């Protein structure tokens, strides 16, 4: 359950009358100081092992297009969706296709040579550059107007507990992979831990005061002074906690279901929890950039809840002729698409705090993958499905682009935020500049 | 030894009224009871004898006409002042001291939390062996069947070149190794841990579930990996290091089998940068080949404790402290909640979980409060546990309640002196921490009622790493070196005097202290008289010792034995120097305050030393003498300078010299003892011999030790406690550990109960 408070309620609770409303626009300290410019957000969602092309790519181009089987869940948001076919990861160098697929996906640059041996090709290390989500985060954090508590949040669902090239999507810089937070409770603690701590503290203060009295009674007059002083701090803390509790009511603290274990069969629950936390973090403006990584490159989720008992990666190696396998893979991607749709719906249903429209109007979701197709390991036609109005792209279209390097799309994302960089990642792939999507 | 005394003949002339002279000539600055006045604030108090005081008055008072009082008049004023308010005894009479209520100091808080949580995990062991247990494997797997070598590596500073660590048994191109054991932290604070390797490595420290450094992915040219961890002094932390010269990820060894392998260099080093120190390979002395349970580390930062009396005291509270204590309690509650099942010894699905949590909570509160709980307190815990449906939330509330309770935070509440109080006083004195299980058992069996039984426990406790650390910290505090001294030197004047050398010098001092304290005789006099210095190869070269020092450390006689223990240890000599010149003033202050227990006031104004360049023809001694000549300087510098001058044979980096500024060194000095006799000492060795035998120095050492251990004024334990302690120190042939045991025992028994006269 989530309790939201709109700006009007908020101002009413502050006891400010309607007359003062027009002047509140840039009032600092009200939490909406940075609303003069529209808030823009980016969410990158990663799912692994490629897609089944004929069940994924619309056959039509332009604004009149049908969503194939894998993309059906996005039907309610078709008008806010942009499907980009023909975007290719052209980065080569060390590492196998899965490693480069995830490591170069958001960085657009080669992996360093290293000691991690893939299924083929030469061994490699980490990516040699920053990823676009972190580049945009740094850009936003530089300005007071767009700075937020965390800048970016990195969510994971069942990312394996090992750090290597296959498990890392975001990079703070060359050789600086960022570990996504897999555990929704850990993410909750990061976002709302302080508020929960205050509740806990308030619950023991009466007992602490009792003890202070008891100890005071057992010491002499001179020593009592020290305890009296201590007692004033406890009273001050009580007051501060009460004041903070008042603020907390106005914050939006989500409630998570209890004791969901971090394991394969809970992926649907974990996914929902992480998405709920992400949307809440936007309501509280904790960050403007988020990534959500399902498993890892070569991910092995077993989607038993879909009746698929094989691991995702082994299925993805099956040839096109294995129709059963292709059907299962299509269902798997359909399930991932449902997660995108759930996020889109939550964003669409949540009004933009202190602004106009919904969160979805100000957020662009980018759903992507490390491969174009699982059984060929191609890095051509990397899935890029965009949803939402965060970056002023013209949505409601299906585009087929002429084998453009994905670096140009990464540039478009930066430009969408007004971050007009000329190059990102390997400059050889930035030639014609950002893709024009607006 | 040339001790030459000047006798002072003192005649008491009853017709001279000291009180009257004081009233007429001194009150206007010093106030009626020596409390000071607006224009002259310092309180007139100290520990000079009447004779010393008379001498100062005669030479420097009254300020507007020094020398105008006759010797008899000065003597009379000195007697009056001394007895009325100046001396310790007078001060004690005027302001009786007591054992004060004190909250835990920051040092204690961190130790207590570590031991409180640790008490549910079993006791860490101890060993005199050093190094880490090493296992070498012939491929990239860590299976027992692939293990080829097992041994102890004294340090992780290994360079295999392009070779195999065991030719014939292990191939040069692919092997792995693993080290296990623990790391002993000497200081509290942020440590930077560094791994250097061209290959894959992973390090776990304290928490063996999550690696502190994960460099399993070798990427690009990175060969150095760093992480920061907060460690608490006197504790062992489990360590595991894995190293692999092999490709990771998919195993393609079958494909490459039989093919010529490129020759690749391989090395691994484990280094650290302790707080305030320079980076170095973790010394063998800090590596132990035993595994220990995980330690709880409280890393919340606290405001500094009061040290105005020269020792840490928890006798003030502030808003910042209260906030820090709250943050630390929350930090602990979260950590305990995360490990609740492990600590409570229960499985997640166990029916017994609520009951086990209750047992854990009770034991936690009991250990934290250092005594059994009463019925009401037990009920309160049950109530807090029951409030939330989630038992972990209840547990967090209990932890928070206990750690915020004044019953936990304060010591010396009231004048209670049952066996539990004795146990707590003893453990705080020797460990700065809680009583352990053995001590609590003794308390509950009523076995802590006699001085002998307490002393027996104290002896046991002193050998624990916490006891060792506390003793070492005391000695370093006594030497004013508990914080790293500033040894940055003018590089032009002292080429080769670099941070690595300074790190060696510091360790050399610490090893020397440990060596003396933990020898059988544990003889304080050895601290002053030993002519041996621990050296590394680097130090041997710099200080011109002929002997070669290969790996590690050796004892050497520097300068043909012209050294005398801590007085001439290069680290201290350099530490009490300026960046280009020795500083007889810093050295003299150190000798007077620390070794002889003279209380000196801060200088009336900050004075920069005279620049040597402006007086090129003067020796350091001559410059100092010139600058401190004014009478108001001489009240203190009369004591400071002649002590400091005795160390003039040692320059600003602690090397021996026979000339200073092209003139022969004059190291003659003197000290006026409290019995009024002036002792002439020429050079460091005569000074050392005097200090080693001086009852003043013995008392100063005993008093500082007591204050460091107990953190209460020794006078609160009776007016003659210090004298008794000094006498027993002498009777025990200046046995340092015995002195610590005596001091802790005195504190454990508590102050004498008040009797009506």
Boltz contact constraints between the chains, C-beta under 6 A:
constraints:
  - contact:
      token1: [A, 112]
      token2: [B, 219]
      max_distance: 6.0
  - contact:
      token1: [A, 112]
      token2: [B, 220]
      max_distance: 6.0
  - contact:
      token1: [A, 114]
      token2: [B, 218]
      max_distance: 6.0
  - contact:
      token1: [A, 114]
      token2: [B, 219]
      max_distance: 6.0
  - contact:
      token1: [A, 115]
      token2: [B, 200]
      max_distance: 6.0
  - contact:
      token1: [A, 115]
      token2: [B, 218]
      max_distance: 6.0
  - contact:
      token1: [A, 115]
      token2: [B, 247]
      max_distance: 6.0
  - contact:
      token1: [A, 115]
      token2: [B, 248]
      max_distance: 6.0
  - contact:
      token1: [A, 116]
      token2: [B, 217]
      max_distance: 6.0
  - contact:
      token1: [A, 116]
      token2: [B, 248]
      max_distance: 6.0
  - contact:
      token1: [A, 116]
      token2: [B, 249]
      max_distance: 6.0
  - contact:
      token1: [A, 117]
      token2: [B, 247]
      max_distance: 6.0
  - contact:
      token1: [A, 117]
      token2: [B, 249]
      max_distance: 6.0
  - contact:
      token1: [A, 117]
      token2: [B, 250]
      max_distance: 6.0
  - contact:
      token1: [A, 117]
      token2: [B, 252]
      max_distance: 6.0
  - contact:
      token1: [A, 118]
      token2: [B, 250]
      max_distance: 6.0
  - contact:
      token1: [A, 119]
      token2: [B, 250]
      max_distance: 6.0
  - contact:
      token1: [A, 123]
      token2: [B, 247]
      max_distance: 6.0
  - contact:
      token1: [A, 125]
      token2: [B, 217]
      max_distance: 6.0
  - contact:
      token1: [A, 125]
      token2: [B, 218]
      max_distance: 6.0
  - contact:
      token1: [A, 125]
      token2: [B, 219]
      max_distance: 6.0
  - contact:
      token1: [A, 125]
      token2: [B, 220]
      max_distance: 6.0
  - contact:
      token1: [A, 126]
      token2: [B, 219]
      max_distance: 6.0
  - contact:
      token1: [A, 163]
      token2: [B, 214]
      max_distance: 6.0
  - contact:
      token1: [A, 164]
      token2: [B, 217]
      max_distance: 6.0
  - contact:
      token1: [A, 175]
      token2: [B, 219]
      max_distance: 6.0
  - contact:
      token1: [A, 175]
      token2: [B, 220]
      max_distance: 6.0
  - contact:
      token1: [A, 175]
      token2: [B, 222]
      max_distance: 6.0
  - contact:
      token1: [A, 197]
      token2: [B, 330]
      max_distance: 6.0
  - contact:
      token1: [A, 200]
      token2: [B, 396]
      max_distance: 6.0
  - contact:
      token1: [A, 200]
      token2: [B, 400]
      max_distance: 6.0
  - contact:
      token1: [A, 203]
      token2: [B, 397]
      max_distance: 6.0
  - contact:
      token1: [A, 204]
      token2: [B, 397]
      max_distance: 6.0
  - contact:
      token1: [A, 204]
      token2: [B, 400]
      max_distance: 6.0
  - contact:
      token1: [A, 204]
      token2: [B, 401]
      max_distance: 6.0
  - contact:
      token1: [A, 207]
      token2: [B, 401]
      max_distance: 6.0
  - contact:
      token1: [A, 208]
      token2: [B, 404]
      max_distance: 6.0
  - contact:
      token1: [A, 208]
      token2: [B, 405]
      max_distance: 6.0
  - contact:
      token1: [A, 211]
      token2: [B, 405]
      max_distance: 6.0
  - contact:
      token1: [A, 211]
      token2: [B, 406]
      max_distance: 6.0
  - contact:
      token1: [A, 211]
      token2: [B, 407]
      max_distance: 6.0
  - contact:
      token1: [A, 212]
      token2: [B, 406]
      max_distance: 6.0
  - contact:
      token1: [A, 215]
      token2: [B, 406]
      max_distance: 6.0
  - contact:
      token1: [A, 215]
      token2: [B, 413]
      max_distance: 6.0
  - contact:
      token1: [A, 218]
      token2: [B, 413]
      max_distance: 6.0
  - contact:
      token1: [A, 218]
      token2: [B, 414]
      max_distance: 6.0
  - contact:
      token1: [A, 219]
      token2: [B, 101]
      max_distance: 6.0
  - contact:
      token1: [A, 219]
      token2: [B, 413]
      max_distance: 6.0
  - contact:
      token1: [A, 219]
      token2: [B, 414]
      max_distance: 6.0
  - contact:
      token1: [A, 223]
      token2: [B, 101]
      max_distance: 6.0
  - contact:
      token1: [A, 226]
      token2: [B, 101]
      max_distance: 6.0
  - contact:
      token1: [A, 229]
      token2: [B, 317]
      max_distance: 6.0
  - contact:
      token1: [A, 230]
      token2: [B, 317]
      max_distance: 6.0
  - contact:
      token1: [A, 233]
      token2: [B, 319]
      max_distance: 6.0
  - contact:
      token1: [A, 233]
      token2: [B, 322]
      max_distance: 6.0
